[in-house]
Amino acid sequence: MLSHILIVLAVVAFLFRKPLLRLLQSRLPDRQKRHQVLGVVITAFLLVIAVRLLALFW
């Protein structure tokens, strides 16, 4: 159930990435900090997907 929610959130974030990026730019004007936040979000999604795959094949 949680994985379905995360997949939907990932798709929504991909579809609305331009407005989200503009919102993030207004919140974090520093480019390095903005990239750090995006990196953390992407890493979190990848970790969740990896854990779900590991649990599936366990």
Secondary structure, DSSP 8 states (H G I E B T S, - for coil): -HHHHHHHHHHHHHHTHHHHHHHHHHH---HHHHHHHHHHHHHHHHHHHHHHHHHHH-
